[in-house]
């Protein structure tokens, strides 16, 4: 069974789905990072507002104290809004991560299926090749038997051990001379 075009298309589709899922996850992670950075900036604004309040308490400058209070109040409202968005984005990122991992599993399953099919095809092709060689060799022996007759085959088989014995004696003689 050859790997069908449908399986190859399925693998390509799974690959594209995984890529899209990965890009969506990366985008969401980028947005989450920007939200966390904005939250850090908001915390810094709150800290600067508190420092402005402390400085104005020592110097007695009322407008600085009012500006510090407003900065702190604004930063706390902004932090609360960002906190909610960060929690929502973290949930979205977790869902996108699960989706990405699911798409990766689907792609790998398709790859495994295609790989197993190709391996089965290779084994079958090897078996067919071996069967063809066996058939060829069998037909060659049959042709030789038919051409030489059954008595020629017996002589041929009886000469084979004698020929191997004489070759063995010659190799022993060559070793003795050396």
C-alpha positions as CSV (number, residue, x, y, z in Angstrom):
1,X,0.0,0.0,0.0
2,X,1.6,3.2,-1.1
3,X,1.4,6.4,0.9
4,X,-1.6,8.1,-0.5
5,X,-1.8,11.6,-1.6
6,X,-4.5,12.1,1.0
7,X,-2.1,11.1,3.8
8,X,0.5,13.5,2.5
9,X,-2.1,16.3,2.3
10,X,-3.2,15.5,5.8
11,X,0.4,15.8,7.0
12,X,0.7,19.2,5.2
13,X,-2.6,20.4,6.7
14,X,-1.5,19.3,10.2
15,X,1.8,21.1,9.7
16,X,0.1,24.3,8.7
17,X,-2.4,24.1,11.6
18,X,0.5,23.6,14.0
19,X,2.3,26.6,12.5
20,X,-0.7,28.8,12.9
21,X,-1.3,27.6,16.4
22,X,2.4,28.3,17.2
23,X,2.1,31.8,15.8
24,X,-1.1,32.5,17.8
25,X,0.7,31.3,20.9
26,X,3.7,33.5,20.3
27,X,1.5,36.5,19.6
28,X,-0.4,35.9,22.9
29,X,2.8,35.5,24.8
30,X,4.1,38.8,23.3
31,X,0.9,40.5,24.4
32,X,1.1,39.0,27.9
33,X,4.7,40.3,28.1
34,X,3.6,43.8,27.1
35,X,0.9,43.7,29.7
36,X,3.3,42.6,32.4
37,X,5.7,45.4,31.4
38,X,2.9,47.9,31.6
39,X,2.0,46.6,35.0
40,X,5.7,47.1,36.1
41,X,5.6,50.7,34.7
42,X,2.4,51.3,36.7
43,X,4.0,50.0,39.9
44,X,6.9,52.4,39.2
45,X,4.4,55.3,38.8
46,X,2.8,54.4,42.1
47,X,6.2,54.3,43.8
48,X,7.1,57.7,42.3
49,X,3.7,59.2,43.5
50,X,4.3,58.0,47.0
51,X,7.8,59.5,46.9
52,X,6.3,62.8,45.7
53,X,3.9,62.7,48.7
54,X,6.7,62.0,51.1
55,X,8.9,64.8,49.6
56,X,6.0,67.3,49.7
57,X,5.3,66.4,53.4
58,X,8.9,67.4,54.2
59,X,8.9,70.5,52.1
60,X,5.3,71.5,52.7
61,X,4.5,72.1,49.0
62,X,0.8,71.3,48.7
63,X,0.5,71.0,44.8
64,X,3.2,68.3,44.9
65,X,1.3,66.4,47.5
66,X,-1.9,66.6,45.5
67,X,0.0,65.5,42.3
68,X,1.5,62.6,44.3
69,X,-2.0,61.5,45.6
70,X,-3.5,61.7,42.1
71,X,-0.5,59.8,40.6
72,X,-0.9,57.1,43.2
73,X,-4.7,56.9,42.7
74,X,-4.3,56.7,39.0
75,X,-1.6,54.1,39.2
76,X,-3.7,51.9,41.5
77,X,-6.8,52.1,39.1
78,X,-4.5,51.3,36.1
79,X,-2.9,48.4,38.0
80,X,-6.3,46.9,38.8
81,X,-7.4,47.1,35.2
82,X,-4.1,45.6,34.0
83,X,-4.3,42.9,36.6
84,X,-7.7,41.7,35.2
85,X,-6.4,41.8,31.6
86,X,-3.2,39.9,32.7
87,X,-5.3,37.1,34.3
88,X,-7.5,36.9,31.2
89,X,-4.4,36.8,29.0
90,X,-2.8,34.1,31.1
91,X,-5.9,31.9,30.7
92,X,-5.8,32.6,26.9
93,X,-2.1,31.7,26.7
94,X,-2.8,28.4,28.6
95,X,-5.6,27.5,26.2
96,X,-3.4,28.4,23.2
97,X,-0.6,26.4,24.6
98,X,-2.9,23.3,25.0
99,X,-4.2,23.8,21.4
100,X,-0.6,24.1,20.1
101,X,0.5,20.9,21.9
102,X,-2.6,19.1,20.5
103,X,-1.8,20.2,17.0
104,X,1.8,19.1,17.4
105,X,0.6,15.6,18.6
106,X,-1.8,15.4,15.5
107,X,1.1,16.3,13.2
108,X,3.4,13.7,14.8
109,X,0.7,11.1,14.5
110,X,0.4,11.8,10.8
111,X,4.2,11.6,10.4
112,X,4.3,8.3,12.3
113,X,1.5,6.9,10.1
114,X,3.3,7.9,6.9
115,X,6.6,6.5,8.3
116,X,5.1,3.2,9.2
117,X,3.4,2.9,5.8
118,X,6.7,3.7,4.0
119,X,8.5,1.1,6.2
120,X,5.9,-1.5,5.3
121,X,6.3,-0.6,1.7
122,X,10.1,-1.0,1.9
123,X,9.7,-4.4,3.6
124,X,7.2,-5.6,1.0
125,X,9.5,-4.3,-1.8
126,X,12.4,-6.2,-0.3
127,X,10.3,-9.4,-0.1
128,X,9.2,-9.0,-3.7
129,X,12.8,-8.5,-4.8
130,X,14.0,-11.5,-2.9
131,X,11.1,-13.5,-4.3
132,X,12.1,-12.4,-7.9
133,X,15.7,-13.5,-7.2
134,X,14.5,-16.8,-5.8
135,X,12.3,-17.4,-8.9
136,X,15.1,-16.4,-11.2
137,X,17.6,-18.8,-9.5
138,X,15.0,-21.6,-9.5
139,X,14.3,-21.2,-13.1
140,X,18.0,-21.1,-13.9
141,X,18.5,-24.4,-12.2
142,X,15.5,-25.9,-14.0
143,X,17.0,-24.7,-17.3
144,X,20.4,-26.2,-16.5
145,X,18.7,-29.5,-15.5
146,X,16.6,-29.6,-18.6
147,X,19.7,-28.8,-20.8
148,X,22.1,-31.2,-19.2
149,X,19.7,-34.0,-18.5
150,X,19.3,-35.7,-15.1
151,X,22.6,-37.7,-15.4
152,X,24.6,-34.6,-16.1
153,X,23.2,-33.0,-13.0
154,X,24.3,-36.0,-10.9
155,X,27.9,-35.8,-12.3
156,X,27.9,-32.0,-11.8
157,X,26.9,-32.4,-8.1
158,X,29.5,-35.2,-7.6
159,X,32.2,-33.1,-9.2
160,X,31.6,-30.2,-6.8
161,X,33.0,-31.8,-3.7
162,X,36.0,-33.1,-5.6
163,X,36.7,-29.7,-7.0
164,X,36.6,-28.2,-3.6
165,X,38.9,-30.9,-2.2
166,X,41.5,-30.2,-4.9
167,X,41.3,-26.5,-4.2
168,X,41.8,-27.1,-0.5
169,X,45.0,-29.3,-1.3
170,X,46.4,-26.5,-3.5
171,X,45.9,-23.9,-0.8
172,X,47.6,-26.1,1.7
173,X,50.5,-26.6,-0.7
174,X,50.8,-22.9,-1.1
175,X,51.0,-22.4,2.6
176,X,53.6,-25.1,3.0
177,X,55.8,-23.4,0.4
178,X,55.5,-20.1,2.1
